């Protein structure tokens, strides 16, 4: 799930806000399809790790993804240029928001459950709000602060489960939170670039820059993998992650952002935590516990209140 939260940034920073009709449109259908794709991505990628280690999976995936994204930008916009004064910002956002996010995400997902990863990564808007508050760029109302507190209650419910806690799962949960914080930095740090260029172009370039350390770090694992023994399930997870979760989902999402606006897209992103838990149950057979239901409800309600605040 190379996340959707950039759409909120695009509208806020660029000032471009579309007035959407209230009826359910094809754009809404595309947004809903994107949520389904991203919800399933956690479990599908997790299953791919059974035949290839996470860093090797990531390295191979990012040999193809940036090039495909740049080709799509060229096909749609016929221009790949970015002002040289903004390249430092693009590079920093790419290294933290792309490299950091992806590395923490895949390693954390390998150590903890797909459901936990989905829930914890979905806290990104909470970290965005907190970073904005610390940098004095955003102001939260009492409703917003209530949402943050409620979301953190949900996070603690997810994290502290005495029945299944292990050192590996705790580390995985922490890495999932760090990945959410990296993506929150992307959301904040990319504002100057998103004010001038489309989210699709910014994403393509930050992915391209971020792919360099991802591939370098993944080389040792990549060289140890017996690629001939990788299962169809493993290659299928790779294809799903690249072609559907990133390429197709981004096109559908950005089309929806332009057509329906930030308010309605926010509604769809709030479905991600529940979608991730359900997908982990359907694909991997992970049980849905009362603890996860309560934690999910707290996080979703907290996200809703934070967006309103």
Secondary structure, 3 states (H helix, E strand, C coil): CCCCCHHHHHHHHHCCCCCCCCCCCHHHHHHHHHHHHHHHHHHHHHHHCCCCCHHHHHHHHHHHHHHHHHHHHHHHHCCCCCCHHHHHHHHHHHHHHHHHHHHHHHHHHHHCCHHHHHHHHCCHHHHHHHHHHHCCCCCCCHHHHHHHHHHHHHHHHHHCCCCCCCHHHHHHHHHHHHHHHHHHHHHHHCHHHHCCCCHHHHHHHHHHHHHHHHHHHHHHHHHHCCHHHCCHHHHHHHHHHHHHHHHHHHHHHHHHHHHHHHHHHHHHHCCHHHHHHHHHHHHHCCCCCHHHHHHHHHHHHHHHHHHHC
